[in-house]
Amino acid sequence: MAKENFVLLMGQLRNEPRFATDPVSGVESALFQLWVVRRNPNDEAGNISPKWDKPLISTTEPSLVRKIKEFKLHDIIEIEGIFRTQNAMRRKICPECNTAVLIPTPVSTIYPTYVDMVTHLSNDTEGFQYLYTRAEHSNHAKVIGRVCTPTDKILHGETDHGDLYARYQLAVNRKLFVKDSIDEEDHTDYPFVYSYGDVADKDLTILKQGTLIYLDGYLHTMVFEDEAECSECHSIFPFKYQRMNLTPYSTEYLRDYDELTPSTHSDISKVNEGMEPNYTE
């Protein structure tokens, strides 16, 4: 099967990168968030109305960690890499008894193969002005993958603005070896896809489990709310987390699809795209 998992980003650094050293292996890692803008930053009336996404970049590659340490706030950063999914534990504090609770949660990051500082700017306003004229290249992702969601579990609904959307998950094989991925099953990543409008309408007609597609789109960071049970006092409390998804500008259906497939997909409630996708531990 053809392989494609490619992400190209140009964005602004608005928070300090975080560095950590594994106490057992001694391997140092770097983690930071990049502010990127989607294509077409104007609304239908021609007014400037940018939509920002804030993907997480994570690496243990020593040469890249050293380069990231040289970055300064407000720098414009360029990145090439892959979309990576992992299983991780999030640490949340129970509001009733203050116990730290570890919650298994999927995490999606960009594993960079190339990072560089393009230019240094003084503030966020300069950052948007710089990226506004480069929005076409600020947030771009291309993958080839198979739909791994059962056909009757491909979800659809409406956004707060009444637009149709579809949600499903892909299995995307990697083209490269990730050094710290020895425990990740089959070296395959499993991003969620949210498609909208005409693309979603076509997805809901054509897609089924096993369909092979080529997706040309962008990274879409969203905030979700879930519940956890405290291991100490057993109270149930809500928590929010960010997840990075893929959204297609266009989708090419490559194999194992049927344009006459009737819609058997599940309906779900409206998705709120207005939640601010800030990263929190």
MILUM-695767 format. One line per 2 residues: number of its first residue (from 1); their letters; for each residue x, y negated, z negated of C-alpha. Coordinates in pm, 1 decimal, decimal comma. Each point is the difference from the previous one (the first is absolute). Example, Ala and Ser with C-alpha at 12.3 -4.5 7.8 and 13.67 -1.06 7.14 Angstrom:
1> AS> 1230,0:450,0:-780,0 ~ 137,0:-344,0:66,0 $
This chain:
1> MA> 0,0:0,0:0,0 ~ 123,2:-350,1:80,1 $
3> KE> 112,8:-195,0:-306,3 ~ -41,1:-370,3:-69,2 $
5> NF> 13,5:-181,6:-332,8 ~ 133,5:-351,3:49,2 $
7> VL> -52,9:-321,5:-194,6 ~ 138,6:-342,4:94,5 $
9> LM> -43,4:-286,2:-247,4 ~ 104,2:-361,7:-25,0 $
11> GQ> -112,1:-169,5:-319,2 ~ 85,3:-218,2:-295,4 $
13> LR> 141,8:104,7:-335,7 ~ -215,6:-167,9:-267,9 $
15> NE> 88,2:216,3:-300,6 ~ 336,0:115,3:-128,9 $
17> PR> 98,8:355,1:105,6 ~ 16,1:260,9:-275,3 $
19> FA> 295,1:231,7:-49,0 ~ 17,8:317,9:-207,4 $
21> TD> 251,9:278,0:-58,9 ~ -110,9:359,2:-53,3 $
23> PV> 140,1:110,1:-339,4 ~ 60,9:356,3:122,5 $
25> SG> 131,6:-38,5:355,4 ~ 139,7:-351,8:-35,3 $
27> VE> -161,6:-93,7:333,2 ~ -92,9:-366,5:25,2 $
29> SA> -323,3:-105,0:169,2 ~ -142,8:-328,8:123,5 $
31> LF> -367,5:-96,1:20,1 ~ -150,6:-321,0:130,7 $
33> QL> -314,6:-140,4:154,7 ~ -4,6:-184,4:330,9 $
35> WV> -265,8:-250,7:105,7 ~ -88,7:62,5:364,9 $
37> VR> -270,8:-156,6:215,7 ~ -226,2:179,9:244,8 $
39> RN> -23,9:-71,9:369,6 ~ -236,4:-284,2:104,0 $
41> PN> 22,9:-223,3:-312,8 ~ -282,0:-226,3:129,6 $
43> DE> -372,3:65,9:-46,9 ~ -257,3:2,6:281,6 $
45> AG> -39,1:-377,4:-24,3 ~ 374,2:-50,7:44,8 $
47> NI> 64,0:-97,3:-362,3 ~ 311,4:128,2:-174,8 $
49> SP> -117,8:293,5:-211,2 ~ 288,7:241,2:-64,5 $
51> KW> -54,0:347,7:-143,0 ~ 288,2:111,0:-216,4 $
53> DK> 110,0:350,6:-90,2 ~ 262,8:84,5:-260,9 $
55> PL> 165,8:335,6:69,6 ~ 243,4:151,9:-248,3 $
57> IS> 350,7:76,7:123,4 ~ 193,7:269,0:-188,3 $
59> TT> 344,0:150,6:61,3 ~ 285,6:186,2:-169,3 $
61> EP> 240,3:-41,8:293,7 ~ 310,7:-162,5:-161,0 $
63> SL> 83,0:-228,7:294,2 ~ -356,9:-133,5:10,5 $
65> VR> -18,8:-41,9:-379,1 ~ 316,3:-211,7:14,6 $
67> KI> -146,8:-214,3:277,2 ~ -329,2:-47,6:-185,6 $
69> KE> 192,7:-129,0:-302,1 ~ 111,2:-292,1:217,3 $
71> FK> -356,4:-106,7:83,3 ~ -135,8:-323,9:-149,6 $
73> LH> -354,0:-115,6:-63,7 ~ -171,4:-143,7:310,9 $
75> DI> 236,9:184,1:236,8 ~ -148,7:125,1:324,9 $
77> IE> 77,7:373,0:19,4 ~ -15,1:233,1:298,2 $
79> IE> -55,6:373,0:-53,7 ~ -20,9:314,7:210,1 $
81> GI> -108,0:323,0:-164,3 ~ -263,3:267,2:-46,5 $
83> FR> -330,4:23,8:-184,0 ~ 56,4:229,0:-299,3 $
85> TQ> -249,4:161,6:-236,6 ~ 89,5:156,1:-335,2 $
87> NA> -169,4:131,4:-311,2 ~ 94,3:-205,2:-304,7 $
89> MR> -104,9:-77,1:-355,8 ~ -133,9:-343,7:-90,4 $
91> RK> 35,2:-122,2:-356,8 ~ -308,6:-173,4:-138,3 $
93> IC> -79,4:-116,8:-352,9 ~ -324,8:115,2:-158,9 $
95> PE> -192,3:-314,5:-105,8 ~ -150,1:181,0:-301,9 $
97> CN> 307,4:147,0:-173,4 ~ 294,8:-145,4:195,5 $
99> TA> 127,1:344,5:96,6 ~ 205,6:22,0:317,9 $
101> VL> -180,3:227,6:244,0 ~ 167,8:156,7:303,6 $
103> IP> -237,4:27,9:295,8 ~ 82,2:202,6:314,1 $
105> TP> -53,8:-233,1:295,1 ~ 111,7:15,1:364,4 $
107> VS> 249,3:-275,0:85,2 ~ 75,6:-135,3:346,3 $
109> TI> 315,1:-197,1:77,9 ~ 221,4:-90,7:292,4 $
111> YP> 327,6:190,5:10,2 ~ 235,8:-235,3:185,4 $
113> TY> 262,4:105,5:248,5 ~ 105,4:-361,5:60,0 $
115> VD> -33,7:-318,5:-208,0 ~ 142,0:-345,1:63,4 $
117> MV> -43,6:-358,7:-108,5 ~ -111,7:-208,7:298,5 $
119> TH> 3,4:-346,0:-156,8 ~ -28,5:-168,9:-337,9 $
121> LS> -291,4:-235,6:-66,9 ~ -86,4:-221,6:-295,4 $
123> ND> -362,0:86,7:-79,0 ~ -308,6:202,9:92,9 $
125> TE> -138,5:-270,8:229,9 ~ 312,1:10,8:214,6 $
127> GF> -34,6:376,6:2,4 ~ -348,7:-8,3:146,6 $
129> QY> 99,7:-262,4:257,6 ~ 287,8:224,1:108,2 $
131> LY> -210,1:317,0:16,6 ~ -300,2:-170,4:165,4 $
133> TR> 188,2:-24,2:329,6 ~ 128,9:357,4:-40,2 $
135> AE> -318,6:172,7:-114,2 ~ 17,0:241,1:293,4 $
137> HS> 313,7:150,7:-154,2 ~ -69,6:-45,4:-371,8 $
139> NH> -202,7:314,9:-67,6 ~ 12,1:284,5:251,8 $
141> AK> -36,3:376,4:-43,5 ~ -14,0:287,1:248,6 $
143> VI> -64,5:364,5:-88,5 ~ -98,1:326,9:163,5 $
145> GR> -194,7:228,9:-230,4 ~ -276,7:253,9:-37,0 $
147> VC> -322,3:-68,3:-184,7 ~ 16,1:217,8:-312,3 $
149> TP> -331,9:-113,2:-148,9 ~ -281,2:255,0:49,8 $
151> TD> -235,2:-128,6:269,4 ~ -295,9:-38,0:-236,8 $
153> KI> 220,7:-189,4:-248,3 ~ 102,8:-277,2:242,4 $
155> LH> -164,5:-296,5:-169,8 ~ -169,6:-307,6:138,7 $
157> GE> -169,4:-308,2:-137,5 ~ -8,9:-378,5:23,0 $
159> TD> 233,4:-269,9:-124,7 ~ -126,9:-295,9:-201,9 $
161> HG> -33,4:-183,3:332,2 ~ -218,7:271,6:153,0 $
163> DL> 266,9:150,2:225,8 ~ 3,4:375,3:61,0 $
165> YA> 303,4:189,6:-124,9 ~ 120,5:360,0:-0,3 $
167> RY> 242,2:165,8:-242,2 ~ 202,0:316,6:49,9 $
169> QL> 343,4:142,8:-76,1 ~ 281,0:96,2:235,7 $
171> AV> 283,1:252,0:-23,6 ~ 307,2:-169,1:151,4 $
173> NR> 323,4:194,1:48,8 ~ 323,0:-187,4:-66,3 $
175> KL> 264,1:-59,6:265,6 ~ 277,9:-42,1:-255,4 $
177> FV> 125,2:157,6:-321,7 ~ -65,4:-193,9:-320,1 $
179> KD> 277,7:75,2:-247,3 ~ -210,7:3,8:-316,5 $
181> SI> -295,5:192,6:150,3 ~ 109,3:354,1:-78,6 $
183> DE> -316,4:71,3:-199,3 ~ -241,4:-155,4:248,1 $
185> ED> -199,0:267,0:179,4 ~ 96,9:64,2:363,7 $
187> HT> 148,6:-350,5:37,9 ~ -338,4:-123,5:116,6 $
189> DY> -171,7:-321,9:-106,3 ~ -374,4:-42,0:-48,6 $
191> PF> -112,7:-361,1:47,9 ~ -364,3:-102,2:-21,2 $
193> VY> -139,4:-184,8:301,0 ~ -268,1:-268,8:-9,4 $
195> SY> -130,5:-93,8:344,9 ~ -251,3:-277,1:68,0 $
197> GD> -253,4:-115,7:255,9 ~ 14,4:157,5:345,1 $
199> VA> 300,1:215,7:-93,6 ~ -189,6:138,7:-300,1 $
201> DK> -307,4:65,3:214,8 ~ 208,2:201,8:245,2 $
203> DL> 182,7:181,0:-282,3 ~ -331,7:111,8:-149,2 $
205> TI> -108,0:138,6:337,3 ~ 322,0:174,1:100,7 $
207> LK> 206,3:95,3:-305,3 ~ -11,8:336,6:-166,8 $
209> QG> 236,2:195,0:-220,0 ~ 308,7:89,2:202,5 $
211> TL> -28,7:-281,1:256,9 ~ 343,7:-130,7:102,5 $
213> IY> 13,0:-378,9:37,6 ~ 244,1:-279,7:73,4 $
215> LD> -67,8:-301,7:-220,7 ~ 133,5:-347,9:80,4 $
217> GY> -82,6:-234,4:-285,2 ~ 111,8:-154,6:-326,4 $
219> LH> 49,6:64,5:-371,0 ~ -310,9:-82,4:-200,6 $
221> TM> 43,0:-33,9:-376,7 ~ -314,8:29,8:-209,4 $
223> VF> -80,6:13,8:-370,9 ~ -214,6:283,1:-134,3 $
225> ED> -156,2:64,6:-339,3 ~ -9,8:339,3:-171,0 $
227> EA> -51,0:141,6:-349,7 ~ 231,4:187,4:-236,1 $
229> EC> -43,4:188,4:-326,6 ~ 225,9:-78,8:-294,1 $
231> SE> 183,1:310,0:-123,9 ~ -8,8:-131,4:-357,6 $
233> CH> -347,4:-146,8:-64,4 ~ -171,7:147,0:310,9 $
235> SI> -160,8:-328,6:93,6 ~ -62,0:-66,2:369,9 $
237> FP> 142,2:-325,2:133,5 ~ 22,7:-158,9:347,0 $
239> FK> 324,9:-86,7:173,2 ~ 92,8:-157,9:331,6 $
241> YQ> 270,2:107,1:239,9 ~ 127,0:-103,5:339,8 $
243> RM> 9,0:238,5:293,8 ~ 151,8:-70,0:338,0 $
245> NL> -201,1:128,3:295,6 ~ 23,9:-17,2:377,9 $
247> TP> -246,5:-194,3:214,7 ~ 10,4:42,4:379,4 $
249> YS> -12,8:-276,5:257,5 ~ -53,5:287,9:241,2 $
251> TE> -16,6:378,8:-18,1 ~ 84,4:245,8:275,4 $
253> YL> -158,4:343,7:-33,6 ~ 261,8:249,9:117,6 $
255> RD> -126,9:351,1:-66,6 ~ -270,5:213,8:-161,4 $
257> YD> -285,6:-246,8:9,7 ~ -349,2:7,4:147,9 $
259> EL> -163,1:-320,0:119,5 ~ -340,0:168,9:-29,5 $
261> TP> 43,7:88,6:-366,5 ~ -308,0:-125,6:-190,2 $
263> ST> 58,8:-219,8:-300,8 ~ 18,0:224,7:-307,7 $
265> HS> 200,4:-234,8:-215,4 ~ -81,6:-95,2:-356,2 $
267> DI> -134,7:-339,6:-98,7 ~ 157,4:-190,9:-288,1 $
269> SK> -60,5:-335,4:-163,5 ~ 138,7:-328,1:124,2 $
271> VN> 371,2:-59,0:-19,6 ~ 120,1:-326,0:-153,2 $
273> EG> 281,3:-145,2:207,8 ~ 7,3:-312,4:-215,1 $
275> ME> 192,5:149,7:-290,2 ~ 346,6:-145,9:-26,9 $
277> PN> 255,1:276,2:69,7 ~ 254,6:-80,0:-270,9 $
279> YT> 233,1:275,7:-117,1 ~ -24,9:89,7:-365,9 $
281> E> 158,3:287,9:-186,3 $
